[in-house]
Amino acid sequence: DWAHLERALLRLYPGLSGVGIEKRWFGRVAMTPDHLPHIHEPEQGLMAVVGCQGRGVGLMTALGERIAGYLASGDARQLPFPVSPIRPIPFHVFRQVGVAATIAWYRTLDALER
């Protein structure tokens, strides 16, 4: 149901009244405990970047170029931050409760900003 988002959009930008929304996108947001993206190299030559905190479209475009430079040269200075080992997420078994609480928290913050 996109109606609540359209109402919020019109509250912020009343000039858009009567303008239809042609496309919508949604997806999962990968969050990390330290709120920073992580670069991993599970095997030599295999790179993974995770946890862009909802800013992945622009960030991954820039990181892709830097990672390609690293893979081509082997020079870790190409990377904007160091490669880190993949670590288990503490208390992962409670993730559903944690995710629900985090969503509720951010919705509350959004409501307070109105």
N, C-alpha and C positions, 0 to 999 in steps of 0.2 A: 504494500500500500504506500504509494508515493504522495498521497494527499497531504500528509503532515509536513513533508519537505517542501511541497509547493506553497503551502500557507506560510511557512517560515521564510521562504525565498521572497514572497510578496511583502512580508512585513519588513524585510531588510531593503528590498528594492521595489517600492510601490510602482515605479515607472514601468515595470515589466508586466503589469496587469494587461491581460488580453494576448500576451505573447505565449504561444504554446511551447512546450518542451518536446523536442523531437527525439532526443536520445537520452538514455539513462545508463549509468554504469554502477555496478556495485561489486564488491569483492571482500575477501578477508583481509584483515590488517595484521601483519606479523609484528608483534611487539617483543622486545627483549627486556630482561630484568633491568638492564642499565640504560634502556631507551636509546641505544646506539645500534647502528647496523654492524653486523659481524661478517668478516671475510674468513672463509674456511677453505682449506685445501685437503680434503679427505684422502686423496691420492695425488701423487705428483702429476701436475698437468690438469687436474680436475678441480675447478674452483666453484665455490658456492657462496653467494651473498644472501644473507637473511636479515630480517628485522628492520625494515625501513620505516616502521612506525606510520604507515599510511602515506609516505612520500616517495614511493617506489618508482613512479613513472619517470620523473625527472632524475632522481638519484641513480637509478639503475642504468639510465642512458649514459650518464657521466662515468659511473663506475665500470661499465662494460668496456669503455675505451681504455681506462687505466689498467684493468685486469688483462686485457689483450696485450697491452704494452709489457706488463710483467711476464706474461706467458711467453711472449716473443723474445724477451731479453734476459729473463731470469733476475732482473734488477728489482729488488723489493722496494726501492725508492720510488718506483712507478705507482705504488699503492698509496692511497691517502691515509690509511691506517693499517696496522700490522695484521697479518694472518693470525688467527687465534684457533686453538683447538676446539672441537665440538665438545661441549660439556652438557651433562644432563641438567634439565631445568629442575631446581629444587621444588619439592612438593607438587610435581607434575600430576600426581594422582588427584589432586584437588583443583585441577585447572578449570573445570566447569563452574565451580563455586567462585573461583577467583575471577574468571572472565565475566560472569554475571555481576559480581560486585563492582568490577572496573567499569563495565558499561553503565551501571546505575550511577556510579560516581560521576562519570563524564556527562551523562544526561543531566544530572543535577547542576553541574557547573555550567552547562549550556543554558539551562533554564534560568540560572541566576544572572547570566549575561544579558538576558532580554530586557 
